Amino acid sequence: MLVDGLRSRMAGEAPDKMARVEVIVNTARMARRISSLFDDGATTLLPRLRLLGDFSRDVSADLPPAASPLRQRFELIQLITRLLEREPDLASRASIYDLADSLAGLFDEMSGEGVAVDAIEALDVSDQSGHWARAQHFFAIARHFLENVDSAPGTEARQRMAIERLATKWETSPPHHPVILAGSTGSRGTMMLLMQAVAKLPQGAIVLPGFDTDMPTSVWTQMADAMEAEDHPQYRFRKLMDNLSIGAQDVAEWHPCTPPSAVRNRLVSLAMRPAPVTDQWLSEGPSLGPLSEASQDITLIEATTQREEALVIAARMRKAAQDGQTCALISPDRMLTRQVTAALDRWRIVPDDSAGQPLQLSPPGRFLRHVSTLFQRKLTSEALLTQLKHPLTHSGSDRGSHLLWTRELELWIRRKAVTYPDANTLRMCAVTLDSVDDSWIEWVADCFCDKELHGEIELSDRLEEHITLGERIAAGQSDGSGGLWQEAAGRKARKVVDDLQTHASVAGPITAQDYGDLFGAVLAHEEVRDRDEGHPHILIWGTLEARVQGADLVILGGLNEGSWPEAPSPDPWLNRKMRHDAGLLLPERRIGLSAHDFQQAVGAPEVWITRAIRSDEAETVPSRWVNRLLNLMGGLPEQGGADALQEMRARGQEWIDRIHTLETFREETPAARPSPIPPQAARPRQLSVTEIKRLIRDPYAIYAKHVLRLRPLDPLMRTPDALLRGIIVHEILEQLIKESVEQGIAVTRQRILEISETVLAQNVPWPTARALWKARLERISDHIVAGEAQRRMRATPVAFEARAKDRIEVLDFTLTGTADRLDRTPEGDLILYDYKTGSPPSQDEQTHFDKQLLLEAAMAERGGFRDIDPAKVADAVYIGLGPKPKDQPAPLSEKPIEDVWEDFTRLIAAYLSDGKGFTSRRAMRSEADDGDYDQLARFGEWDATDDPEPEALT
């Protein structure tokens, strides 16, 4: 419409007249759009397109250059750091950069709105909380940032100074060519000044976006009170008209055009009336006529969840792409737009997103943030492999070999349970694995190990260390910086880093943790966008971009309170009353701007209004504008409002049903409970005594481990779990009893704690776990001492971690085992002990399931233990070392050794010779117990009540 109006006004004029027209716009996107429209039309010279910044530069050549925003924030960081040192309860240290950013933004706002720092200091906070008084006091410390505005102005302050100078110049020497300002609502003070200056020019014009010509003069008159009407979409125009001393009737039409739906515009205009005059719904509603015409091109989507909303939007955008229709999603909710982008990937559609991607989430952004953590804490296996697998790591050369060696290193780390790798540990990997290159391991050790930089260090030095290390890691075993600074994201990251390096000297010393927070916050404020990547007709716009562009189909997404309009950002410096008293922007002004964007966008040829009924936390509240529209339509039954509303919902429900169909998959027959019977040659011929319990309870796990030879992948990060605790306790008791026997040292509580201290320090790198486990050992140490005294009176220890092996020749089967401890009585009998940090199995469990001690006793009597002659087993006992320590003997009296071995032989024969199926979860202790191979067995498609289906395998 702006271009059509220009062409119409310049029709019949000399060609050079169009070139003399000066058009001021506030975004580069709008300038490109205007240029594109001229290119698509009849041949003509282009007007002079000027951005606000370029426009003000002509009269600001002698003004001091604008201070760097980053430098200003670094200076504020030092002030805020000292403030938090004095008053740590004001905010956390991690928020230092955010506080500096918000304070710098407040200073810019004050400059743009013409509010002096004295106005802040003069505010009456006597009836406010102490927090606001402290914030006001802090302004006295930071006021020099505004007092020095003449010598070192911020960007916003310099722009206002330029506009004020320009307005003064125009008063005496107005330009002799047309000056047109288009696309601005005047929501900021600086722009409002410029709009007033342009309007007073002899050939000046302001083209207002989305001016409501359907609103009666009486309503314009009633919007004088900002506190009541500032959230109205047209209030900024009323403010502009007041400043120009004109009324709505004096605003002329720029260019005659037919809106897509004039009756819809009247409907929305009435729905958006200020709250004090909503009684006009009753008086003016009937004059709208049948509402079916107004709503025929509106679809209302009320999805159950935000995911469903995103899927529906993506499906409609996909259809638009197929039909060659231009479709734009407009939403300030970046979470929704990212979900829509992800959903579109199903059809290999990449939308043209005007916002791009936050730099911190781009590959170089993530890479550099990972590198910064190396200086903050001790290197973990997880952090090391995360960095090694990043696509920019070792991107200089030989990336394939790097990935192969990384895989081998990861498997070695998992197998060796390395939690905190160091240089010596990594070199051990090179010695152990011939498949890993020694020079590569040295490169890994040099780049990643021992990089912590504790204490406060100058930001410039930290940044230099950070970037140097990042480039080394990216280059790999070659020169340069690999792919770190390549592509659009890399170039943007390089620019940010250069800016940081320029001003880092201002920031002063900083800790590694604060540096990581600051670096991440700086990246979070930047975005990167590839203009050539997106689909030309599938667009995602912010509300600002939507003001100057149109589309065949406009989808207004995320129309819930808190999303559109957005919830106001928390202001740690000024509350609402203080802002109002000082003359700064109020939340209502931002809401009014969002309302204006909604009113303008909803006038498109075809419109979708979408919202999610529920969020992740709770039920949502519809946007106030959607609420108004639906309530107005629902309250006009005689105009068919209720029926029209139902039709809008029906069109939306049709698309929701399509998504449900898309998400509904054909039901497959559930898997049967497996009970494989492998070929006899493939059946396991050797098991340990600890695996016999698993063979009884979950035979399928034995089949998966020994026949299929599948092993659960060891965890990347060793954790202080029950298994490790058991290993630690076994080692402590073995050292304790060994030295007691060999050196004749008494078993005492003090000695237990001394050995515990050493073993825990060597094997448990988690301070909290060490303290907890040491406390547990202290609690049971008296029980250990008393129990050991009784055991010594009965027998003498003769072996620790004794290995045993016995064969069933007729079945070609070998049973192996390891006894924690063997004692011999004066009569020559043996006593077996096994340490249990959990609850020992009961006698019934040992009889039917947990046969470890019984089988070890049988092997001892059959001469299965190495270097120990066969002897009668007088007893076998579990020494319980849990929270409630208790010794649990094996039921040798109820279950003679001969019967134990005979039962065991029959059990093994059933699987090895009789062809019994290895049934999954045959006799689990509890249905809640997890098995390592439950997923392979597809447990969940069947349960324990299902009969197993034996399957003979070949």
N, C-alpha and C positions, 0 to 999 in steps of 0.2 A: 504493500500500500504506500509506503514511503517513496519507493522508486516510481510507482505510477503517478503519484502526486507531483513529483519533481518533473517527470516527463510532460505531464499535462500543463504545468505552469510555464515550462520553458518551450512549449510548442510554438513555432513561428519565430522564435528568437534566433539570433545569430549563433552558430555552433560554439563560439568562444564564450558565450554567456554561461553555458552549462559548466564549463571548466572553471569559471570564476566563483561558482557556488561553493561555499564551504559548509560541509556537513560534519558535525561533531557527534561522535558516538563514544560509548564508554567501554566497549570491548572490541578486541581484534576480531573475534568471531563475527560480530555484527558488521564490521567493516568488510570482511571477506564475503559475507552474504550479500551486502549491497553491491559490491563489485561483481559478484557472480550474476546477479539479476540484470545488471546493466549489460554484461557480456552476452546474456541469453536474448536480449531484446534487440531493437533496431540499432543500427550503427550510430554512435554518438560519442562525443567526448565525455569523459568521466568527471564528476564533480571532485573537489578536493576533499578526500576523506581524512578526517583527523581524529585521533584518539585524544582523550582528555589530557593525558600526560604530554603528548606531542604538542597539543594546542597551547598548553600553558608554558611550554618551553620557550616560545618566541619572546615572551616578555620577562623571562626570568634568567636571562643570560648573566646578569650582574648579581644575582642572588647567590649566596654561598651554596655549595653542593649539598645535596641531602645526605645526612648521616646514614651510614650503613645500618640497616635494621639489626643485623647480626651483632655488630659492634655494640649497639645500644643495649641489646639483650645481655651481652657478656658483662657490660658494666653494671647492669642491674643485678646480674647473678651475684656479683661480689657483695652488693648491698644487701640482697635478700639472704645470702649465706650468713652474713654477720647478724642479720635480724633473727634468723632461726637459731643461731648459736646462743643468742640472749633469750629467745622465747621459743624453745623447741616444740611447745605444744601448739604453735600456730599452724604448722604443716609438716609433712614428712620431707626428708632431704631429697627423696626421689622426685619430688614435685618442684624442685628449685627452678628448672628451666621452664616448666609450665607456668609457674608464678611470674617469672621474668617476662615470659611471652604475654601473659594476660595483662601485666602492668604496662608493658610497652604498647599493647593494643589500646589500653585505656588512655595512655598519653596521646596516641594518634587520634583517638576519638575526641579527646578534649581539644586537640588542635583543629580538627576538622569542624567541630561544632562551635569553636570560638569560646571555649570555657577556660578561664584562667585558673591557675592552681590556687589562687587566693579564694576562689569560690568554694573549693573543696575544703580548705582549712577553716573557712568561716561557717561550715555546716554545723548545726546544733545536733550533737550526738549525745546530749545529756540523758535522753530517754532511750538510748540504744544500748545494746550489749557492749561489754568491754572489748570484744573482738573488733568492732567497727571503730571504736576509739583508738585502738592500737593501729589499725590500718590508716586512719586519718593522721595519726602521729607520724607514721612512716612517710607520708607525703612530704612532710617537712624535711626529711632527709633526702628524698629523691627529687625535690622540686627543681634542682638546678637543671634537670633534663628539659624542663619547660622554660625556665628562665633564660637558658642559653639558646633558645629557639632561633634568635636572630643570627647567631654566629654558626650554629650547628643544628639546623632544623631537621626534623624527621621528614619522611616522604610526604605524609599527610600535611604537616605544617607548611612545608615548602610549596606544596600545591595550593594551599589556601592563600598563602602570601602572593603567589603568582596570579591567582584568580582575582584577589582584591586589587592588585596592581592593574590587571587587565580591565576590570570594571571601571576603575578611575580613569584610565586612558580612554576608554570608549565614551565616557561622558563628554569629553572635549573633542575627541577625534574618532568618531564612529567609522567603521569600515564602509566602503562604497560598494560592496558586493553583498549578496545575500549570505546570511549566517544562520544555519539551521541546526538546532540541537535535537536529537531524536533518541528515543528509547530509554529515557531516564524518568524515574518517578520522583526524584528529588528527596529521597529518603535520608541522604547525608547532607550535612550543612554546607560543605564545599560545593557540591553539585547544585544545591538550592541557590547559592550565590551566583553561580554561573548562569543558571536558568533565568534568574531575575535580570542579570546583565544582558543576556541575549534578547530577552523579551522587550527590553527598552530600546533596542537598536532600531533605526529606521527600516532596515530590511532584515530584521531578526525574526525568527520563528521557532517555536518549541512544538515539536510533534510528540504528544503524550501517548504512551502505549496503553491500550486498554481503558480509554476514557469511557465512562458509563453515560451514554446519551439518553438512556431510558430512565434515569433517576430524576424524580421531580425536583423542581427548584426548592420546594419546601423542605425536602430532606437535606439538600445541600446546606440550606440555612441552619438546620438543626444540628449540623456536625461541627459547631464552633468549639465545643468543649473537648479538649484533647483527652481528658481522663475518661470520657464516655465513648468517644468515637475514633480514637487513634488506631484501634484494631480493625477499622473498616477499610476495605480495599481502596476506596476513593479518597480517604482522608488526606493523603499527601497532596493530592491535587487541590483539595479545598485549602490547604495551608499555602500552596503556591499562589492560588487566586487571591487569598487574603493579602499576601505580600505584594501582589501586583495591583491590588485594589480593583479587582474585576469580579464578576459573578459567573456562574456556570453558563448563563445565557450568552456571555461574551466570548465563549470558547467556540471558534469556528471549526467547521468540518474541513479536514485536510484534503480529502479526496473522496468523491462519492463512490461508494462500493456497496455491494449487497452482501451482508453477512451470511454465513452458511445456514443459520437459523435465527431469524430475528425474534421469533416467539420464545426460543430457548434463552436468548439474551435477556428478554424481559422477565422470564421466570427466574433466572439466576439473580438478576438485579434485585427483584423483590425479595428473594430468599436471603440476600446479603444485607438487607436494611439494618441500620444500627438498632441495638436492643431497645432503646426508648420508643421506637416507632414501629415495632413489629406488629402492632395492632393493625397496621395497614394491610397485613396479609388478608384480613377479613374483608376490608373495603375494596382493595384493588385486585385481590385474587380472582374474583369472578370475571374481571375484564380481560384476563389472559386468554379466555376461550378454551377450546378443547386442548388438553395437555398432551394428548397422544402425538400431536405434531411436534411439540417441543421435545419430547423424549424419544422419538422414533429412532434416532441415531445415537442414543445413549444406552450403554450396557453396564449394568451394576453387578460387580463380582463381590460376593461376600464369602470368601474362602474360609475354611475351618482353621487353617494354619498358614503361617507365612510361606512355608514351603509349597503348599498347595497354590497359594496366590502366585508365587514365582513360576510354577509350572504352567498355570493357566496363561499368564502373560507371555511366557516363552512360546507356548503353542500358538497363540494368536499372532505373535511376531513372525513365527515360522510360516504361517499361512500368508501373511503379508509379503514376505520375501518370495514365496512361490507365485503369488499373484502380481508381483511387480508393484506393490503398493508401498508408499513411504509410511513407515510406522515409527513413532517416537514414544519412548517411555520417559515420562517426566516424574521424578521423585527425588526428594532430598534424602531419602533413606538409602544410604550406601550399602547396608547389609542386604536389602531387597534387590538392588540392582546387581550386586555380585551374585546373588542366588539366581537371578534371571540369566545372567551371563553364563553361569555354570550349566543351567538347564538347556540353554541354546546350543551348548557344545554337543548335545545328543545328535543334532542335525548338522554338525560342523559349521555352525553359523557364529561368526564373531561380530558382535555389535560394535558400532562406532560410538564409543563411550567418551563424551566430552570431558569427563573428569579424569580419565586415564586411570593409572594405578599409583597408589601411594609409593613413593620411592623406597620407603623402608621395607615394602613387601616385594620389591623387584629383586631379581637375582643378585645384582651387586649390593643392594641394600641389605639383604639378608646375609650375604657373605661378609660384609664389613662389620655387621653387628655381631656375627659369630666370632670374628677375629677379636673384637674388643673384649669379649668375655674371657679370652685367654689371659688377659692381664689382671683379672679380678679374683680368680679362685684357682685352686689346684685342678690340674687337668684330669678329667674323667674319661673313661673309655667311650661313653656316650658322646661327649663333646668332641673327642678326637675323631670318631667315625662320622659324626654329623658333618664336620668340616671336610674330612677327606672325600666324602661322597658328594659334596656340593659341585654342581656342574662347572663352576669357575675355578675350582681347585685343580692345580696341575694342568691348566688349559693351554699352557705355552707349547707343549710338545708331548708326544708319547702318552696321550691320555688313556689309551686302551690298556697299556701295561700298568699304568697307575691304578686303574680300576681293578685289574686282576690281582695286583699285590694287595690292594685294600681289602678285597674279599678274603684272601688268605690270612691277612692280619686279623680281620674280624673273627674268623673261625678259631684262630689260635687264642685270641683274647677270651672268647666265650669258653673255650675248652679249659683254659688255665684259670678262669674266674679272676681276671685282672680288672680291678675296679679303678685304680689310679695308676695308669701307666707312666713310667719315667724312662729316661734314656737307657738305663741299664736293662730294664725289662724289655724294651723294644729291640735292643741288640741281641738279647737272648732269643727273641723270635727269629732273627736273621740266622742265628746259629742253628736253631732247631729246624727251620724250614729251608730246604734248598730251593724251593720255588719262589722265594722272595729275594729280590735284589738287595745286596748289602748297601750299596750307595743310596738306594731309595729309602731304606730304613734310617740311614744317617740323616738324610734330608728331613724325614718326618721328625726324628728326635730333635734336630736343630731348630725346626720351625715351631714345634708345638710344646716341647717340654721346658719346664722351669721359666715360664714367661711372666709370672706374677710380678707386678710392680706395686708394692705396698706403700702406704703413706701418701702424702700430698706431693704432687709433682706438677710443674708448670704445664698448663694445657698445651702449649706449643710443643713441648717435648713429648707429651703423651701422644699427641696427634702424629708427630713425626714417627715415633715408634710404631704406632698403629698402622699407618699407611705403608711404611717400609715393610713391615711384616706381612701385611695383606698382599702387597705386590709380589713378595717372595713366594708366598703360598700359591698365589694365582699363577705365577710363572712356572712353578715346579722346578725341575732340574734343567732349566734353561734361563736365558737372560730375558729382561723385559718385565712385563706385568701380565702376560697371558691375555685372556679376554676380559679382564676386569673393567677396563675403561672403554670397551667397544660397545657398539649398538647404542640406541637412544638412551637406555637406562644407564649404561656405563658413562656416557658423556655427561648426562645430568649429574650423576654421582661425582664425577671429576670436578664439575663446576662447583658443587656444594663443598667439596673438600678444599678446593682452592680458596673459596670464600672463608672457610674456617681457618685456613692457614694464614690468610691475610690479617685476620683480626684476633687470632688465638692469644697473642701476647697481652691483650687487654684483660683476659679472663682470670689470669693469676693461677695459683696452684689449685689442684683438684685431685680427689681420690679416684681410684680406678672405677669404683662403683658409680660415683657421680659422673665420671666421664662417659661411661656406657649409657647412663640415662640421658645425658645431654646429647650425645651423638645420635641416639635413637630418636630423640625429640626433634632434632634439627632435620633429620631425614623424613620424619612423619609430616613435616610441614611442606614438603615438596612432592610433586606428582610428575609422572612421566607418561607420555601418550604417543602412540604411533598412529599418525593420521591416515596412513595407507593400509593399516591392518584390517579395519572394520568394514562390514558390509555397507555399501553406500545408501541403502534404503532402510536399514535396521539401526535405529539411533537410540542412544540413552542420553538424555539431557538433564542438567540441573535446572532449577527454576529460572535462573538468570538467562541461560542460553535460550530457553523456551520463549522468552519475550520477543525475540527478534527473528524467529524462524517458525515455519508452519509445516504441517504434515497432513497426509490424507487421513491417517488414524492417529489419535493422541491417546495414550494410556496414562491416566493419572494414578500412580501406584502408591501404596502405603498411606492411604488417607485415614490415619488414626491419630488421635491426640498423642502428642509426644513425638510423632514422626512428621506429620504435616498438618498443622504447624509443629515445628520442632520445639522440644522442651528447651526453655532458655538455659544457656550455659551458666553454671554457678560462677558468681563473681566474688572472689575473695576480698575485694577492696571496697566496693560500695554496694549497699543494698538498694532496693527499689526506691525507697523514700529519699535516700541520699542522692540517687541519680536524678530523681524528679526535681529535687530542690536545686541541684547544680545545673540543670538544663541539659543533661546528657540523654542518650537514647534509652528508651524504656522497652521492656519486653513487648508491650503493646505495639510499638512501632514495627518491630520485626514481625509480629503476628499480622499486622496490617499489610506488610509487604508480601508475606506468604499468601494472604487472602487475595491480594491483587493478582498474584501469579496464578492462583487457582481460577479466579474469575476470567482471566484472559485465556487460559488454556482450555477451559471447558467450552469455549465457543468454537472449537475446531469442527470441521465437517462431520467426523465420526469420533465419538469419545467413549472411552472405557473408564469407569470409576471403580477402583479395586481397593479392597482392604481385607485384612485377616481378622477373624472374630476372636482368635486367641493368639497370644504370643507364647514364648517359652515359659513364662512365669504365671500368667493369669489371663483372664478375659480382657479384651481391649475395649476402648471407648472410641466410637466413630469420630472422625474429624468434625469439628463444630460446623463446618460448611456443608458437609454431607448430611449431617443431622438436620440442619436448617432446610436443605433442599427436600429431603425425604418427608420431614414434618409438614412443610408447606404443601407438597403434592398430596400427601395423605389426608390433609385437612380440606381438600377441594374435591369431594366426591362428585359434585354436580358437574365439574369440568372433566370428569374421568381421571382425576389424579390417582386414585387408588388403583384403577385398572392399568394406567400407564406405568405406575410404579411396579405393579406385578409383572408387566411385560418386560420391564428393564431387568428385573430379577430373573425372569424366565430365560431371557437371552443369556444372562450370566450363568445360570444353572446348567444350560445346555453345554457350555464350555467346561464347566466343572465336571459334568458327567463324562465328557470326552476324556478328561484327564484321568478320572477314575478308571475308565476303560483302558486307557494307555498304561496305567499302573497295575492293572489286573492281569495276572499271568495264568496260563493254563495250569490247572492242578495236575501234579504228577503223582503217580502211585507211590506212597511212602515206602521207604526201604524196609525190608524185613530185618529182623534181629539176626545178625550174622553168626554163623557157626561153621567157619571154614575147616575143611579136612585136607590139609596139604598132602602131597605125595610122600610116601614113607621116607624116601631119601632126603626130603627137605625138612623133615621134622627135627626139632632141636635135640641134640645129643648131649648137651651139657647145660646145667643150670646151677645157680648158687642157692644156698639154703634160704636166703632172703627172698628169692624169686618163687619159692614154692607157695608162699601165701598168695602171691599174685596169680599163680597157676590155678589155685583153688577158687579164688574170688573173681578173677577177670582173665580167663584163659586167652581171650582175644589179644590182650596186651602182650602175652608171651609170643603168640603167633606174629604180631606186627613187629616185635623187636627182633626175634630170632629167625623167623622165616622170611619176612619181607625186609628185614634188616633196616628198619626205620628207627631213628633215635630222635627224641625231642631235642630241639635246638637249645643249647645252653643259654641262659639269660645273658644279655650283654653286660648288665651291671649286677655284680654280685650284691645281694642284699642280706642284712642280718636276719635271716630266716631260721626256721627250726632246724633245717639240715645243717647249716653252719654252726648253730649253737651246739648241736650234738657232736659235731667234729671237734669243736673247741673243748667241750667237757671231756670227751674221750682222751684227748691229748693231755689235758691237765691231770687226769687221774692216772694215765699211764706213766707220766713222769713222776708223779707222787709215789705210786706204789713201787716202781722200779728202783728209785733211789732209796726208798725205805728198805727194800730187800737187799740191794747190793751194798749199801753203805751203812745199814743198820740204824737209819734215822727214823725216829718215831713220827707217825702220822699225826700232825697237829693242825689246829685251825690256822695258826700263823703261817705254817708252811704252805697250806692250801692257798692262802691269799697271796703269798709271794709268787708262787708258780702261776697263779691266775693272772697276776699283774703282767708277768712277762709274756705269757702266751696270748693274752688279749691284745697287748701292745703290738705283737708281731703279726697277728692274723685278723684283727678287727679294726679297720680304719675309721670307724664311725664313733666319735666320742660318746654320743648318747647311748648307743648300743653297748659300748664298753662299760659304761657306768651301770646300766641296767643289769647286764649279765654278771658283773662283779657283785652287785647287790644280791642277786639270786644265789650266787655261790656262797656269799657270806651267810645267808639265811639257812642253807642246807649243810654248811661246813660241819656243824656239831653232829648232825646225823651221819655224815661221812666218817668222821673220826670214831664215833661210837660203833658204827657198823663195821668198820675195818678192824677194830679191836676184837670184836666177836669172830670175824672171819679168820683172823690170825690165830686165835685160840683153837680153831678147828683144823686149819690147813695152812700150807705155805705156798705162795705164788711161785710157779715154775715157768710160765710162759705168758707173753702178751702178744696180742694180734697174731695168734697162732693160726696158720693156714692148714686146711684139711682138704682131702680129696678121697673119694670112694667111688667104686664102679659097680654097676650091675651088668655083669658080663653078658648075660643072656639077652639083655636089651641094648647092649652097646651104648650105655648111658653113664655119664660121669656127674657126680654131685660134688660141688665145691663149697667151701665155707671158711669163715674166719671168726674165731672166738676172741672176744675182747680180752679174756683172761682165763687161765687155767691154774687151779691150785691142786696140790697133792697132800693128802692126809697122811698121818704117821703110818697108817695101815697100807698105804700105797694106792688108795682109791683117788679118783679125780673128782674135782668140783668145777663146774663151768659157770662163768659169770658173764653177763651182758649188761652194759650200761644203757639206760633208757632215760633221756631227758624229758620224754613225755610220759604218758600213763602206760605202765606195763600191761601187756595183754593178760586177761584173766585166765584161770585154769581151763575153763570151757573153750575160750578162744584158742588157747594153745592146743587143746585136744583136737579141734576140728579145723582150724584155719592157720593160725600162726605157729608153725611147727619148727621154727628155727632152732630153739634150744633142744627140743626133743631129737631132731635130726643130728645136731652136733654131738649130743650125748651118744647116739647110736654110732656115729662115725668114730668117736673116741674109743668105744668098746671094741670096734672092728679094726682099730689100728690105723685110722685114716689121718691122724694128725702127724705132721712131719716132725721127726726127731722125738716123738713121744710114744713110748711103748703102749700097746693096748692094755687097758685096765678097766675095772668096774667104775662106773660113774655113781658116786654116792649122792650127788645132788647137782641140780642146774638151776640157777637163780637169775632173774632179772633184778638189777639194782635200780630202782626207780629214783630219779633225781629231779623230779618235777616240783611244782609248787608245794605239793603234799607228798614228800618222799616216802616211798614204800617199796619193800622188797617183795617180789612175787616169784615163788618157786615154780618150776615146771612140774606137771603131774606125773612124775616117774613112777610113783606107787600105783596109781590107777592105770597107767599106760606103760607096761613093760617095754624095754628096749626092743625085744624081738618083735612085738606087735607093731611098734612104731615103724621098723624097717619093712615089715611085711606089708603094712598099709601103704607105705610110700611106694614100694615096688608095684603094687596093684595100681596105684594112681598113675605112675609113669607108664605102665604097660597099657593102660586105657588109651593114652594119647599116642604112644609110639607104635604099638602093635595092633590094638583093637580098632583104631581109626575113629576114636571119639572126637567130635567137633570142638574146636576152640571157641566156645560160646562167649560172646561179649557180655560183660557185667553179670556173670553167672550167679554170684552170691556176694554182692557188695555189702559192706557193713551198713551203709545208709544210701538211700537214693540220692542224697545230696552230695555224696562223695564224687570227686572228679577223677576221671581216668585220663592218662596221657593220650589215649587213642580213641576217645569218645567221638571226636569229629570224624575220624576215619571210619568208624563203625556207624556213623550217621545216627547216633543216639539222639533222641528227641523226635525222630520220625517213628520210633517205636519206644516202648517202655518195658519195664521188668515183668509186666503181666503177659507180654507177647511170647509165644513159643518160638524158640530158635529154629532156624531153617538150615539144617546141615547142607553143606555144598562141597562136593568132592572136587578138588582142584587137580589139574594135570600139569 
